[in-house]
Structure formats: C-alpha cells, structure tokens
Amino acid sequence: MKKNMVPLLGIAFVVAVICTGVFYGLFAGRLHSKPADLGQSIVVAARALDRGTVLTAADLQVSQVKGSLAGGYSKVSDAVGETLLEPLGANEPLLQRRVASRDPKASGAGAGISSGMRAVSIRVAESSGLMNLIHDGSRVDVQVASERTGTPQLRTILQNMEVLRVSPQLESAGNGRPAIPIITLLVPAQSADVIALADTGARIRLALRNPLDDGTLQRHAIGLASLFEGAAAYTASNASPAPVVAHPAGRVIQLHVQVLGASPAALGELTSKLAASNDSGSLPVAPFRTGADASELVRKLEQAHELEVVSSKNLTAIAGETVSVHAAASPYQLRIQFSPAVDKSGQPSLRVAPEFSERRGSGVETRRFDAAVPQDASFLVKGLLEEQGDSGAAARLFPGHVWAGREFVVLVTARSANQLATSVPHSNRGQ
C-alpha cells in the first residue's frame, strides 16, 4: 500500500504547486499594487459665498477631486485676498477665472492690469511689418487713419502705451485677404473708449518707440494735402515754436523728484514722518503727514551723511497728460509716471504709477503699482526695486554711488500752480 501512496503524493504535490501559482497570479499582484489614485487637491468654498466677497481662510477649504481640474488653486493661502466675480456654492471648486486680484502678476481675471488701467485688443492690419519687432512690454504710439471727410487723415491718439500681449494667432480677414495681427494694449481707463471706437470705425497703425523714450507731444490731425503745402512745417529746421497754452490753477503741478540712497537710520526717520494711514507698507507710495517738512529732513540727513541725493529732476504735469522719470540698465528698468486727476469725491489729486521691470529667464517680470496722493504734498516711493539689503539693481541703475547698506527711495514734492492761469510751454514738460 505504501507503494501506491507515492504516486498519489506526487500528484498532490504537483496540484499544490499549480494551485499556489494560480492564487499568487490572481491575488498577490493586487495586494502589492499601489493605492488607488485619490485625485487632485483643490480649494473649494467652505460655505455659500456671494459675489464680491473678499476671500478669507475661513471661507475656503481643501478637498480632493478625481481626475484633473485646470485653473484652480491647490492651497488656501494662494486664494486669500482675492475677490469673487460670481457667487460660489458650498464645496464648489474655486477657479482663477472666477476671481479678481489687485496683484498685477496674478494669473486670474485682470492679470497684468493695474488699477486705473484697461486691456484693449486692436487690429493692426497696416502695421504687419512691425510684428516681428513688437513683443510683450514694447512701447508704441497709436495712430488712426480715416477718410471720413473724403480725403485721408491721420492722427496720433495715444502715446507711449505698453503692449500687454501679442496674439500668437492672427484674425482671419476672409475673402482670401491676409490675416490681421491682433495686439492687446494697456491703456488708461479714460482712453479705452477712444481706442475701441477707433478700432471699430477707422484703420489703426502702430509706431514702435524706444522703451526709454517716454516723451509725449501735442498732436493734431493732418491731412494728405497738408504734406504737400510749402507752409507746413514738419521738419526740425522749419518747426514752429511750441505753443504756449494757458491752464487753470489746480491743473498744473510742479514736481521735484529726488532719488535718495538712505541708510536704515535715515529710512526710519523718513518713514516716521509718513501719514499713519499709509504706513502699512502695502503700497510703495506714501505721503508725509501734514506739516512735515520732508525737504528739511532730507537736508539734515544729508549733512549727517546718513543719506545721499543721487539724482534730482523737475517736472511739470498737466491734467490729461502724463510725465515720468525713468532709468534703465540691463536687465533692469525703472519708471514712475505722474498725471493730475480727480478723485471720487471730486477733489484734485495726483496719480502716481511706479513700475519696475527685470528679466526673469527668457521673459520680463514687471511690478506695477498705482496710487493717488494730494496735489500739494510730499510723498515717498519706497520698497520698489528689490528685497531689503539687496542693492544690485540700484547700483546698475545709478552707478557711481555707494549703495552698500543703503536703501533706494524716491522723494517727490508736488505743488499745484498758485495763480488763476499759468502758461507752460509743451516742449519743456517732462524734459
């Protein structure tokens, strides 16, 4: 009988091996497989939120969704401070296209657009030859050509506008005609309607300018016939003297702009004189308190060798026009624009728009700010260039000065004209 058991044991062993292999193939592989994909972390509303809500951390929470959802936030901190453009239900994903941000670098709605500015796309069929030269950040003048009176006329309607985007795709003109280039410009809010109307009812041309050339001139419409008139003076040798224009008081502001290299102690002295409501550091433009003599304080700090006046410039700003100071040295560019305006209460004010650009990899990163200050005030522009203690940009923009241990600040003293009418030659403004 023992001899009969040997074959049976052999058969049982073979069957056991086969069963073990089958079991391992069917189940063991699953036991060692990776856990199932839990999906994507995304910020959702913690409760129902109304349009216009300024988001706080308590309004949001992180949830997991299956698959991939583009255009959302992965961290609550990234969305705090944004403003909802439309209502949001509880547990509904927060998407960047549904919020507005005051940060010009934000990727949501209004990205790259400072307060007081508008992004407007225009068709520039007659400037296709410039397309290879124009890029994001270029500066252009906008010309409008029309034949509404039966003869060709042209006028420059905007000067020194920034190109926000160059469309990678051209708009088809149809009927076999060449495609039309599309350019998006960053323009003041009061000019958005003008350029939109020109794009609708006329032909637009662009004139590319040197990015360091921020001069503007008073322009008038010219007709084709005037180009052939001997009395027309368009050359430098025959140019007519710049007109003298009378402006009512309050519409002309004299600006004294000083670039300062300040020690930490000097910066502390200057900051201590700023208006308390503007001393939060959220914006780089901060006016001095009423009664504070900023010019005298700068003089004393300079005598104590705590501060150096690196550069000084006088400007005249007129309502409806913009003047600026700028400095550039690769890879940096600094510009501060000034334009008289009227605030929401109807009081005259001065709009100040500082911006600082530097190259980041293959692109250009620009930080822009926008503020309004009283017309008759002194104010400080600070914290614009770099992180505290990093003087590399200041040394490149204003060489020949000691920047080690010094902070870059700009002091501006603004004074409106104190007469009922002041005559200001256009050719001298902003020079």
Long-range contacts (C-beta under 8 A, 24 or more apart in sequence): 37-66, 38-64, 39-64, 39-65, 39-66, 39-67, 40-64, 40-65, 40-66, 40-67, 40-68, 40-69, 40-72, 40-74, 41-74, 42-69, 42-72, 42-73, 42-74, 42-93, 42-94, 43-72, 43-73, 43-74, 43-75, 43-76, 43-78, 43-79, 43-93, 43-94, 44-91, 44-92, 44-93, 44-94, 45-88, 45-89, 45-90, 45-91, 45-92, 45-94, 46-90, 47-90, 48-87, 48-88, 48-89, 48-90, 49-84, 49-87, 49-88, 50-84, 50-87, 51-84, 51-85, 51-86, 51-87, 52-83, 52-84, 53-83, 53-84, 53-88, 54-81, 54-82, 54-83, 55-79, 55-80, 55-81, 55-82, 55-83, 55-84, 55-94, 55-99, 56-80, 60-94, 63-91, 63-93, 65-93, 69-93, 71-95, 71-96, 71-97, 72-96, 82-106, 82-108, 85-109, 104-366, 104-367, 104-368, 105-365, 105-367, 112-164, 112-186, 113-164, 113-186, 114-186, 114-353, 114-368, 114-369, 114-370, 115-370, 116-188, 116-189, 116-351, 116-353, 116-370, 117-186, 117-187, 117-188, 117-189, 117-370, 118-186, 118-187, 118-188, 118-189, 118-191, 118-192, 119-164, 119-165, 119-184, 119-185, 119-186, 119-187, 120-184, 120-185, 120-187, 120-192, 120-195, 120-196, 120-199, 121-165, 121-167, 121-182, 121-183, 121-184, 121-185, 122-182, 122-183, 122-184, 122-185, 122-195, 122-198, 122-199, 122-204, 123-171, 123-180, 123-181, 123-182, 123-199, 123-204, 124-180, 124-181, 124-182, 124-183, 124-204, 124-205, 124-206, 125-173, 125-178, 125-180, 125-181, 125-203, 126-203, 126-204, 126-205, 127-181, 127-204, 127-205, 127-206, 128-178, 128-181, 130-206, 130-208, 131-166, 131-181, 133-208, 134-163, 134-166, 134-183, 134-206, 134-208, 135-163, 135-166, 136-163, 136-164, 136-165, 136-166, 136-363, 136-364, 137-162, 137-163, 137-211, 137-357, 137-364, 137-366, 138-162, 138-163, 138-208, 138-211, 139-163, 139-208, 139-209, 139-210, 139-211, 139-213, 139-214, 140-183, 140-185, 140-206, 140-207, 140-208, 140-209, 141-206, 141-207, 141-209, 142-185, 142-195, 142-198, 142-204, 142-205, 142-206, 142-207, 143-204, 143-205, 143-206, 143-207, 144-198, 144-202, 144-203, 144-204, 144-205, 145-202, 145-203, 145-204, 145-205, 146-201, 146-202, 146-203, 148-202, 149-223, 151-223, 151-224, 151-225, 152-223, 152-224, 153-221, 153-222, 153-223, 153-224, 154-205, 154-221, 154-222, 155-219, 155-220, 155-221, 155-222, 156-207, 156-219, 157-191, 157-194, 157-195, 157-198, 158-185, 158-187, 158-191, 158-194, 158-195, 159-216, 159-217, 159-219, 160-209, 160-213, 160-214, 160-215, 160-216, 160-322, 161-185, 161-186, 161-187, 162-186, 188-339, 211-328, 211-333, 212-326, 212-328, 212-333, 214-324, 214-326, 214-335, 214-430, 215-430, 215-431, 216-321, 216-322, 216-430, 217-426, 218-243, 218-426, 242-425, 242-426, 242-427, 242-428, 243-425, 243-426, 244-423, 244-424, 244-425, 245-423, 245-424, 245-426, 246-421, 246-422, 246-423, 247-318, 247-319, 247-417, 247-421, 247-422, 247-424, 248-420, 248-421, 249-416, 249-417, 249-418, 249-419, 249-420, 249-421, 249-422, 250-348, 250-375, 250-416, 250-417, 251-318, 251-319, 251-340, 251-348, 251-417, 252-316, 252-317, 252-318, 252-319, 252-340, 252-416, 252-417, 252-422, 252-424, 253-316, 253-317, 253-318, 253-338, 253-340, 253-350, 253-375, 253-414, 253-415, 253-416, 253-417, 254-314, 254-315, 254-316, 254-414, 254-415, 254-416, 254-417, 255-314, 255-315, 255-316, 255-317, 255-323, 255-338, 255-412, 255-413, 255-414, 256-312, 256-313, 256-314, 256-412, 256-413, 257-312, 257-313, 257-314, 257-315, 257-325, 257-336, 257-410, 257-411, 257-412, 258-298, 258-309, 258-311, 258-312, 258-410, 258-411, 258-412, 259-309, 259-310, 259-311, 259-312, 259-398, 259-408, 259-409, 259-410, 260-298, 260-307, 260-308, 260-309, 260-310, 260-408, 260-409, 260-410, 260-411, 261-307, 261-308, 261-310, 261-394, 261-398, 261-401, 261-402, 261-403, 261-406, 261-407, 261-408, 262-301, 262-306, 262-307, 262-406, 262-407, 262-409, 263-306, 263-307, 263-405, 263-406, 263-407, 264-405, 264-407, 265-306, 266-301, 266-306, 266-307, 267-382, 267-407, 267-409, 269-297, 269-301, 269-306, 270-294, 270-297, 270-298, 270-301, 270-380, 270-409, 270-411, 271-380, 271-382, 273-297, 274-380, 281-383, 283-369, 283-371, 284-354, 284-369, 284-381, 284-382, 284-383, 284-384, 285-352, 285-354, 285-369, 285-371, 285-373, 285-379, 285-380, 285-381, 286-379, 286-380, 286-382, 287-373, 287-374, 287-377, 287-378, 287-379, 287-380, 288-377, 288-378, 288-379, 288-380, 292-378, 294-378, 294-380, 294-411, 294-413, 295-378, 295-413, 298-411, 308-401, 308-402, 308-406, 310-398, 310-401, 311-398, 315-429, 315-430, 316-424, 316-428, 316-429, 316-430, 317-350, 317-429, 318-424, 318-429, 321-429, 323-429, 323-430, 324-430, 327-397, 327-398, 328-397, 329-396, 329-397, 329-399, 330-359, 330-396, 331-358, 331-359, 332-356, 332-357, 332-358, 332-385, 332-393, 332-396, 332-397, 333-357, 333-358, 334-384, 334-385, 334-393, 334-397, 336-381, 336-410, 338-412, 338-414, 340-375, 341-372, 343-372, 348-375, 348-416, 349-373, 349-374, 349-375, 350-374, 350-375, 350-377, 350-414, 352-379, 352-381, 352-412, 354-381, 354-384, 354-410, 356-384, 356-385, 356-393, 358-393, 373-414, 374-414, 375-414, 375-415, 375-416, 376-414, 376-415, 376-416, 377-414, 378-411, 378-412, 378-413, 378-414, 379-411, 379-412, 379-414, 380-409, 380-410, 380-411, 380-412, 381-409, 381-410, 381-411, 381-412, 382-407, 382-409, 382-410, 384-408, 384-410
